[in-house]
Amino acid sequence: MKRILIVLLTSLFVSNAFAPQSSQESPELKEAIELTKSVVKLFNEEKFDEALVAAKRALEIRERLLPRTDPRVVQSLGHVGDLYLSKRDFDNAKKTFERLLVIQEERFGPTDVNLAFVFDRLAVLYNRDGKPAKAEELYQRALAAREKAFGSENVQVADTHYALGQFYRTRREYDRALASYKRSLLIYGRAPGVTSAQFGRASTGLSCLGYESQNTAIFKELEEIHKQFAPGLPSTPPAEILNGKAVTLAKPDYPKEARDLRLSGTVIVHVEIDEQGKVLSAKDRCQGLPYLSESAVRAALKSHFSPTKLAGVPVKVTGVIRYNFVNQGTIWRMNPTLP
């Protein structure tokens, strides 16, 4: 969740760092400008408490001295909302962005692309609140607004398709997730290209869909998309080598916090195994749910495998372990035929 939020937050702080200003500003409005500059700096330094104090002060000045739909008020509300997100104060974040949505709808109308960044944030927050239908509606509104403004092949449109892929994957709506990920990859493949961070991010999402749904055909589809845009550039092999089988596959705990939240789902842990079969490192490959992710990684580090040999010589290998958490406990499985 935290990594998803940071991706969302960065776009606003980069693209909307400084609102229009005039040389005739009052002293207080000039103070708000300086406060806003400090908000961006503190945010980039992850000093969220200090940044929030400055952002609230800038917002108070601007709301008192400017029309409610002024772009500078919008900017400050966005900063306050994003800082609440950074601090995981989700209730105040949602209230702030709901206020902002009303203002933006009043200023631009309900379908304008200027509302898209608010749709993005509220979709995450409504999904977290257990309102997936509302979240999906907001993602679709963001998609429609961006397609209307920029055309169907724009990178921002691809970003929204990717967000929908992530959303559907967490909902286990695997067919819809597959369609959204593929659409994003087809746009990213044309520009900015297969070596871009965006293409890599969407490729990871699609491969995680393959792990979680246990649909190995997805890896072939990903390989074909890569070949379509870079026929001479080798792609990452769809299957990682994991010949050794587990001698001991530790069972992860089902943490109390996860039980209280009734969390369930799949965590894919990428492991590196040494020549003796010991797990050297483990990390959550696919951004699993909080508490479940940490528990799965701890269990993976306690697991042990029979040594893998190539030409009779023990070698280090990498692979994945698939942990499936259910509300009444845990079921775990490692399928070495999966990448």
Summary of the structure (lengths in Angstrom):
residues: 339
radius of gyration: 22.9
end to end distance: 24.1
largest distance: 78.7
contacts: 1098
relative contact order: 0.07
helix: 59%
strand: 12%
